[in-house]
Amino acid sequence: MENITKNNKSTIRSWAMFDWANSAYNLVITSTIFPAYYTIITTTEEHGDKVDFFGFSFINTALANYSLAFSYLIMVLILPVLSAIADYKGNRKALMKLFTYVGAFACMALFFFEYETLELGVICSSLAAMGYIGGVLFNNSYLPEIATKDQQDSVSAKGFAYGYVGSVILQIICFVFVIKPEWFGISDASFPARFSFLLVGVWWIIFSQISFRRLPKCTKRNGRLKQEILKKGFQELKKVTVYIKGIPVLKRFLLAFFFYAMGVQTIMLVSAAFGEKVLNLGASKLIVTILAIQLVAIAGAYLMSRLVRLIGNIKVLMLVIFLWIIVCLSAFVINSEIQFYILAVLVGLVMGGTQSISRSTFSKLIPDQTEDTTSFFSFYDVTEKIAIVIGLFTFGFVEELTGDIRTSALVLAIFFLIALVLLFRVPKVRALQM
């Protein structure tokens, strides 16, 4: 690893700019325009919400959840190997670039997604998800190397805040095209949404260059990369697993994290489709709502980081998980736009805090003497991705089984409840104000 001074403001800003770059995907593709566009164009008078995908029939939103679950599953299988390669060859930044470009170009290809090209749209959205997941892993692993433990909560919050601001800026640009296409002489109703997907890819590539120029390279080891090295990723995960078992606070935190990640990430990925399907809000209202969520989330991330100083990491996480349970129960009974908007504000408040505090809590729990932080963050990401696979699959399966997306939301409350109980069992650590 190149020599780097921790808590360097310029380095931290450059690191946070990666969140600025890739969060446009997270907002436009996973949260607003794409799910609304997808749900609208795949709902027809002839077939209702049923779609044909390579000869198989699915409920449209269930198919979207299954495809994302598949993407996360693939990444769970390959990320340990890639982490091992990154450690051995010292090419962490190169892999960040690879995933960034795969994700960005997949977003650009969504410009050609229409009802007649359903398979193309689903495949490209899956590839975009893989690009996002891979980039986030390698970016997260830089956190303990650019910030001291006492600064990691605020630095993590800064990353999420940059992500929210950057994504909101691009979302507003896209929103203008969606709401006022006539200003640009656009007559094709599908063009504004598809053009937004193209803009996400361009945005992602351009702003990620700031991080690529500033973040340090890792030290390359001597010798050739052998087959044994490729197995090392899983061996490292096994080694980290055994190591974590000997640290009760880390083990119990990760178990709780596993369960609440099932709910948090699933809600973030399906909220727009939920609003469209349950309340028929339309793309414009959904975009405005999700924009409001992002703005509230900026304040939420900083609010939670301040609360950590007062009551500690675990108590803050318990608070936000309790609020997530309220969100799930409310989603089961809401029947008006006003109720949906109030619920959206609550989601925004806890969304940023949950992600930010989870990332920084894990980073602070990693032993001080650890040099191979990539393996620990690989374990963290694998835990999260498996949770997302289970969460998305469960959400889609329950909807297919019951025909009611509300019931799927109610089931997520069970995951949060289990996580809340598990957090009560996390030992207190004075140094972390747990």
N, C-alpha and C positions, 0 to 999 in steps of 0.2 A: 504494500500500500504506500502510495506517495505520502510524504510528510504533510500533515494537515493540522492546522490550529483549530481546536474545538471552539465552538461558539463564535466563529468568525461570521460577521453579519452578511458579508458578500456571499460566502459559501452557502449559508442558510437560505438566503433569498434565491440563489440559483437552484438549490434543492427544492424549495417550495414551488418554483416555477414549473417543475415537472407535474405537480398537482394542477397548476393553472392550465397546463397544456392538455393533460389527458382527462381532466374532469369535464371537458366539453363533451366527450364521448358519454361519460356517466350521466350527464343531464339530458342531452338531446337524444341520444340513442336509447339509453335504458330507461329514462324517466319521463320524457315528455313527447316529443314529436314522433319518434319512431313507433312507440307502442300505440299511440293514438292513431297514427296513419295505418299501422298494421291492422289494428282492430277494425277500423272503418272499412278498409278495402277488402278485408277477408270476411266481412259480414254482408251477405247478399240476400235478396228476396227469395231466390230460388233455393239456396242451401242453408240459410240462417247463419249460425256461427260455426258451421261444419266446413272443414277444408280438406282437400285431398293433397297428400304429401307423398310423392313417389308411390302412389297407389294405395296408401293407407289413409283412413279417415280419422280426423281428430277434431275436438273443439279447438277453435283458433287460438285462444289464450293458453290452453293446455299445451298445444304444440310449441308455442313460444317458450313456455316454461321448461318443457322437456329439452328443447334445443339448447337453452342456456345451461341447464343441468348437465347436459352432455359435454358442453364446452368446459365447464368447471371440472368435470370428472377427468377429461383428457389432461388438463393442466395439473391436476393432482398427481397423475401418473408420470408426467415428464418433468415437472419442476425439480424434484429431488436430483434427477440426473443432470439437469442444467445447472443446478446449484453446485454440484460437484465439479462440473466442467469449469464454472466460473471461478471456483476456489483454486483449481489446479492450474488453469491457463491464465488466470488473472484478467479475464475478459468480461467482467461483470457489466461494464459500460457498453461493450459491444452487444451483449445480449439484450440490454435495455433498448438499444437502438433497433435491434432486429424485431423485437416485439412491438415497439412503437410503430415501425414502418408497416408491419403486417396488419396491425389494428387500423392504422390510418388509411391504408389503401383499401382495406375491406370496407371501411365507411364510405370512401369515395365510390366504390363499386355499387353501393346501395342506391346510388343515383338511378340505376337501371331497374330498381325493384318496383314492379307493379303486380296486379293480381295474376296476370298471365305468367309472371316469372317468380312465383311463390318460392320455389325451391332455391333459386338464386338468392332471394332475400333472406331466407332462413340460414343458408350456408354462410353468407357474408356477415350476417349479424353474429353468428357463432364465432367466426374468425376474428371479428372485431373484439368480441369478449375475451378471446384468448390473448390477443395483443395487449389489451388493457390489463389483464390479470398478471401476465408475465412482467410487464413494465413496472407495475406497482410493487411486486415482490422485490426486485433488485433495487428499486428506489428506497423502499422501506429499510432495507438492510444497511443503508448509509446512515440512518438516524443516530445510532450510538457512536458513530465515528465522527460525526460533525458537531455533536452536542454533548455536554456533560449531563449526568443524571438529573441534576437539579434544574436543568433547562429543557429537558426533553418533553415535558408536558406542554410548555409554551411553544416550542419549536414544532411539535406535532400539530398543535392547534393552528400555528401559522400556515403549515402546509395545507390543511383543510380549508382555512380561510382563503388562501390564495386560490385554491381549487374552486370554491364557491363563487368568488368574485369573477374569476376568468370565465367560468362556465356561464354565469349570468350575463356577462357582456356579450358572448357569442349567442346565447339564447335570445337576447333582445334583438340582435341583428336578424336572426332567423325568424323571430316573431313578426317583425315588420314585413318580411316576405310572405309569411303565412296569412297575416291579417289583411294586408293591403297589397295584394299582387297587382292590382290595376295601376299602382304607382309606377310599376316597372314594365307595364305592357304585357303582363303574363296572363294568358287565357287558359292554359292547361291547369286544371285544379290540383293535379298531383305534383306539378313542378316545384312549388315552394318547399314542400316537405322534402322532396328528393334533392333539391339544391342545398337544403340545410345539411343533409347527410354528407354531401360533397364538401361543404364548408368545414364540417367537423374534422374531416381528414386533413385538410390543408392547415387548419388551426393547430391540430395536434402535432404535425411535423414541424411547423415553423417555431413554435414556442418551446418545444422540447430541446431545440438546439442550444438554448441558454444553459440548461442543465448539463447537456453533453459537453459543452466547452469548459465548464467550471469544476464539475465533480471529478475527484481523483481516480486514477487507474489503480488496479490492484497489482501486486507483485506476481510475476509469472514464475512458476516453478520450473526447474530444469528437468529435462527428459521428455519422452513422448507420452502422449495420452493413451493409456492402454485400456483394455476391456475392464480390468479390475477397477480402474478409476471410475468408469461409468457406473459400476455397482456401488461406488463409494457414497453416492447421494443417498441411497436407501440405507446403507450402513451407517451413514452419519445421522439419518433420521432415527434409526434404531438406537444409536449411541446417545443422541439427545433425549430420546424417550426414556431410556434407562436413567440418564442423569437427572431428568426432570422428576422421575419417581422419587428420588431422594431429597427433593425440595418441596415439602408439603404446600407451601404458599403458591408456588408456581404451578404445581400439579392441579390443585383445586381451582385456581384461577382459570387455567386453560379448559378445564372440564366445564365450568360455568360459561366461559366464553363460547365454547362449542355449541351449547344449547341456545344462548341468546343470539348468536350469529345466524342460526337457522331462521330466526324470526326477523331480525333487523334487515339483513340483506334481501330476504325474500320480499318484505314489504316495500323496500326501496325499488325493487325491480318490477313489481306488479301494480304499484299504486295507480299509475296512469290508466292502465288497462281496467283496473277496478272501477275508477271513476267514470270511464266511458261506458262500461258494461252495465253498471248498477244504476247510474244517474243520467247516462246519455248526455254528458256535459258538452261534448264537442271539443275539437282540437284547441280552439282559441281559449276557452275557459280553463282547460287542463294546463295549457302552457303558462297562463297567468298564475294559476294555483301553484304549480311546481316552482315557478320563479319566486313566489312569495316564500315557499318552503326554503329555498336556497338562501334567501336574505335572512330569514329567521335563524337558519342553521349557522350562519356566520356568528351571530350574537350568541347562539347556543354553545358553540365550540369554545368561545372565550369565557362565557359564563361558567361552564363546567370546569374549565382549567382553573378559574378563580376559586370555585367551590372546593376543588381538590386541596387547595392550600388551607382551607378552613376545616374540612371534615375528613379529608383523605380520599384516595382513589376508590377503594371498595365501596364506601358509603355512597359516593356519587354514582357509581355504577348501579348500586341497588336502587337508588332513587329513579334513575332513568329507565331501568328495566320495569319497575312498577308502573311508570307512565306508559311504557310500551304495552303492558297488559291492558291498560285503559284504552289505548288505541285499538287493539284487536277486538275488545268487547264492544266498543263503540261502532266499529266498522260493521259489525253484525246487525246493528239495529238502525243505522242512519237511513233516512229516506228523503232528505232534502239537500239542496245545494249549500245552504247556510251551515248545516251540520257538517258537511264535507269540508267546507272551508275552515271551520273551527278545528276540526280534526287535523287538517293539513298543517295548521299553525303549531299544534302540539307535536306533530311528527317532526317538523323543522326544528323545534326547540331541542328535542332529544337526539335527533339524528346525528348532528355534528359532534355533540358531546360524547355519544356512545363510541363512535369510530375513533375520535381523537384520544380519549382517555384510555380506551382499550389498547391502542397502539403504544402509547407512552408507558402505560402500566407494565405491559410485557417487556418493553425495552428496559425499564428500570429494574425489572426482576432478573434480567440476564446477569449472571455473575460477572463481577468487575474484571476478572482475569481472562475472560473469554475474548479470543482474537478472531475466531471464525463466527462472526455474527450472522453471516449469510445462512449457515445451517440452522441457527435458531429461528431466524425469520422465515426460513423455508418451512420449518415445523409449524410455526404460527400460521403461515399462509395455507399449508396443507390442511391444518385443522379448520380454518375458516372455509376453505373451498369444499371440503367434505360436508361441512354444515350447510353450505349453500346448495350443494347437490341434493341433500336430503330435504331441505326446506322447499326448494323449487319443485322437486318431484312430488313431495307430499301435497303441496298446494295444487299442482296440476291434477294429480290423481284424485284428490278429494272432490275437485270440481267435476271431473269426468264421472265420478261415482255418484255424486248427488245432483249434478246439473246446476249447482248453486255456488257461485264464487264467494258468497258471504260466509258459507260454512267453512271454506278453506281459510278465511281470515280468522275465524273463531278457533280453529285447530292450532294456529300459530301461538295463541295465548298459552297453550299448554307448554310449549317450549320455553317461553319466557318465565312461566311459573317455576319450572324445574331449575332454570338458571338462577332465579332469585333465591330459592332454597339452598342451592349449592354455594352461592356467594356468602351466605350466613356462616358457612363452614370454613371460609378462607381465614387462615391464622393472621393475627395482627403483626405487622412489621413496623416498628417505630420509625425506622429510617425512611420508610415510604409513606408514613402517615396513613397506614392502611386502616 
